[in-house]
Amino acid sequence: MKLFTEHPQKVGETYSEHFVMASSFGFPMILAGIACVLHGLLPFLFEKTGSNTVRKLHFRMVSNRADLIKSENPSYQPEWCI
């Protein structure tokens, strides 16, 4: 059971919350990946879709999320900072 709960606890989430959050990143990444492949074939399509998706997801994952968690728990250190 520890395999399923250890990481979510480290980021301040339950298993279910972590699943929803990870999925909310994974599906846009898949769609952006498809858009990038199509852009490679047809350069006039999806010119900014990949970079815009990465920018939005980075903000949610790193900037915004760390600030939110830190406001709830001032001693929190994200894994990527350790």
Rosetta constraint file for C-alpha pairs under 8 A:
AtomPair CA 1 CA 5 HARMONIC 6.59 0.50
AtomPair CA 2 CA 6 HARMONIC 5.47 0.50
AtomPair CA 3 CA 7 HARMONIC 7.74 0.50
AtomPair CA 4 CA 8 HARMONIC 7.64 0.50
AtomPair CA 4 CA 15 HARMONIC 6.80 0.50
AtomPair CA 5 CA 9 HARMONIC 6.09 0.50
AtomPair CA 5 CA 14 HARMONIC 7.15 0.50
AtomPair CA 5 CA 15 HARMONIC 5.87 0.50
AtomPair CA 6 CA 10 HARMONIC 6.40 0.50
AtomPair CA 7 CA 11 HARMONIC 6.61 0.50
AtomPair CA 8 CA 12 HARMONIC 6.27 0.50
AtomPair CA 8 CA 13 HARMONIC 4.96 0.50
AtomPair CA 8 CA 14 HARMONIC 5.74 0.50
AtomPair CA 8 CA 15 HARMONIC 5.79 0.50
AtomPair CA 8 CA 18 HARMONIC 5.79 0.50
AtomPair CA 9 CA 13 HARMONIC 5.36 0.50
AtomPair CA 9 CA 14 HARMONIC 6.34 0.50
AtomPair CA 9 CA 15 HARMONIC 7.95 0.50
AtomPair CA 10 CA 79 HARMONIC 7.79 0.50
AtomPair CA 11 CA 78 HARMONIC 7.06 0.50
AtomPair CA 11 CA 79 HARMONIC 7.95 0.50
AtomPair CA 12 CA 69 HARMONIC 7.48 0.50
AtomPair CA 13 CA 17 HARMONIC 5.63 0.50
AtomPair CA 13 CA 18 HARMONIC 5.71 0.50
AtomPair CA 14 CA 18 HARMONIC 6.02 0.50
AtomPair CA 15 CA 19 HARMONIC 6.16 0.50
AtomPair CA 16 CA 20 HARMONIC 6.33 0.50
AtomPair CA 17 CA 21 HARMONIC 6.12 0.50
AtomPair CA 18 CA 22 HARMONIC 5.87 0.50
AtomPair CA 19 CA 23 HARMONIC 6.01 0.50
AtomPair CA 20 CA 24 HARMONIC 6.12 0.50
AtomPair CA 21 CA 25 HARMONIC 6.62 0.50
AtomPair CA 22 CA 26 HARMONIC 6.02 0.50
AtomPair CA 23 CA 27 HARMONIC 5.96 0.50
AtomPair CA 24 CA 28 HARMONIC 6.95 0.50
AtomPair CA 25 CA 29 HARMONIC 6.27 0.50
AtomPair CA 25 CA 57 HARMONIC 6.76 0.50
AtomPair CA 26 CA 30 HARMONIC 6.23 0.50
AtomPair CA 27 CA 31 HARMONIC 6.29 0.50
AtomPair CA 28 CA 32 HARMONIC 5.95 0.50
AtomPair CA 28 CA 53 HARMONIC 7.20 0.50
AtomPair CA 29 CA 33 HARMONIC 5.96 0.50
AtomPair CA 29 CA 53 HARMONIC 7.32 0.50
AtomPair CA 29 CA 54 HARMONIC 7.92 0.50
AtomPair CA 30 CA 34 HARMONIC 6.32 0.50
AtomPair CA 31 CA 35 HARMONIC 6.22 0.50
AtomPair CA 32 CA 36 HARMONIC 6.10 0.50
AtomPair CA 32 CA 49 HARMONIC 6.29 0.50
AtomPair CA 32 CA 50 HARMONIC 5.19 0.50
AtomPair CA 32 CA 53 HARMONIC 6.59 0.50
AtomPair CA 33 CA 37 HARMONIC 6.32 0.50
AtomPair CA 33 CA 50 HARMONIC 6.97 0.50
AtomPair CA 34 CA 38 HARMONIC 6.23 0.50
AtomPair CA 35 CA 39 HARMONIC 5.97 0.50
AtomPair CA 35 CA 46 HARMONIC 6.01 0.50
AtomPair CA 35 CA 49 HARMONIC 6.77 0.50
AtomPair CA 35 CA 50 HARMONIC 6.96 0.50
AtomPair CA 36 CA 40 HARMONIC 6.15 0.50
AtomPair CA 36 CA 46 HARMONIC 7.07 0.50
AtomPair CA 36 CA 49 HARMONIC 7.42 0.50
AtomPair CA 36 CA 50 HARMONIC 6.00 0.50
AtomPair CA 37 CA 41 HARMONIC 6.52 0.50
AtomPair CA 38 CA 42 HARMONIC 5.85 0.50
AtomPair CA 38 CA 43 HARMONIC 7.71 0.50
AtomPair CA 38 CA 45 HARMONIC 7.10 0.50
AtomPair CA 38 CA 46 HARMONIC 7.61 0.50
AtomPair CA 39 CA 43 HARMONIC 4.66 0.50
AtomPair CA 39 CA 44 HARMONIC 6.81 0.50
AtomPair CA 39 CA 45 HARMONIC 5.26 0.50
AtomPair CA 39 CA 46 HARMONIC 5.63 0.50
AtomPair CA 39 CA 47 HARMONIC 6.61 0.50
AtomPair CA 43 CA 47 HARMONIC 6.89 0.50
AtomPair CA 46 CA 50 HARMONIC 7.61 0.50
AtomPair CA 48 CA 52 HARMONIC 5.85 0.50
AtomPair CA 49 CA 53 HARMONIC 6.00 0.50
AtomPair CA 50 CA 54 HARMONIC 6.22 0.50
AtomPair CA 51 CA 55 HARMONIC 6.08 0.50
AtomPair CA 52 CA 56 HARMONIC 6.19 0.50
AtomPair CA 53 CA 57 HARMONIC 6.05 0.50
AtomPair CA 54 CA 58 HARMONIC 5.89 0.50
AtomPair CA 55 CA 59 HARMONIC 6.26 0.50
AtomPair CA 56 CA 60 HARMONIC 6.33 0.50
AtomPair CA 57 CA 61 HARMONIC 5.92 0.50
AtomPair CA 58 CA 62 HARMONIC 5.63 0.50
AtomPair CA 58 CA 63 HARMONIC 7.12 0.50
AtomPair CA 59 CA 63 HARMONIC 4.96 0.50
AtomPair CA 59 CA 64 HARMONIC 5.72 0.50
AtomPair CA 59 CA 65 HARMONIC 7.86 0.50
AtomPair CA 60 CA 64 HARMONIC 5.11 0.50
AtomPair CA 60 CA 65 HARMONIC 5.79 0.50
AtomPair CA 61 CA 65 HARMONIC 5.48 0.50
AtomPair CA 61 CA 66 HARMONIC 7.55 0.50
AtomPair CA 62 CA 66 HARMONIC 5.77 0.50
AtomPair CA 63 CA 67 HARMONIC 6.36 0.50
AtomPair CA 64 CA 68 HARMONIC 6.22 0.50
AtomPair CA 65 CA 69 HARMONIC 6.14 0.50
AtomPair CA 66 CA 70 HARMONIC 5.88 0.50
AtomPair CA 66 CA 78 HARMONIC 6.96 0.50
AtomPair CA 67 CA 71 HARMONIC 6.12 0.50
AtomPair CA 68 CA 72 HARMONIC 6.61 0.50
AtomPair CA 69 CA 73 HARMONIC 6.03 0.50
AtomPair CA 69 CA 74 HARMONIC 7.96 0.50
AtomPair CA 69 CA 76 HARMONIC 7.10 0.50
AtomPair CA 70 CA 74 HARMONIC 4.84 0.50
AtomPair CA 70 CA 75 HARMONIC 7.03 0.50
AtomPair CA 70 CA 76 HARMONIC 5.62 0.50
AtomPair CA 70 CA 77 HARMONIC 7.90 0.50
AtomPair CA 77 CA 81 HARMONIC 6.38 0.50
AtomPair CA 77 CA 82 HARMONIC 7.01 0.50
AtomPair CA 78 CA 82 HARMONIC 6.92 0.50
